Amino acid sequence: MIGATRFERAVLEAINLGEARVIARSASKDHLTTIKAEMLRLAAKGAQFGLAGTASSIPRISRALKATGVASSRIKRKADWAMGKSGLD
């Protein structure tokens, strides 16, 4: 869990995801390159994916996974709440 806070590590351990990798968001969005590389590495091993983040970032990563042959059924998505948006899902 590189970059994970103590709280994040505890939560991941509690839900049996202790080997998850947490990648911190950067203002410059450089973290997306790291995320994409890590997910492509995991895709080759048959991993399932849960994408959470901004509505603009999720499609970028999702497209990269699909381009390498990852089936949509292996990708779950949940966008973060965005300032200025209304409604609940």
Secondary structure, 3 states (H helix, E strand, C coil): CCCCCHHHHHHHHHCCCCCCCCCCCCCCCCHHHHHHHHHHHHHCCCCCEEEEECCCHHHHHHHHHHHCCCCHHHEEEEECCCCCCCCCC
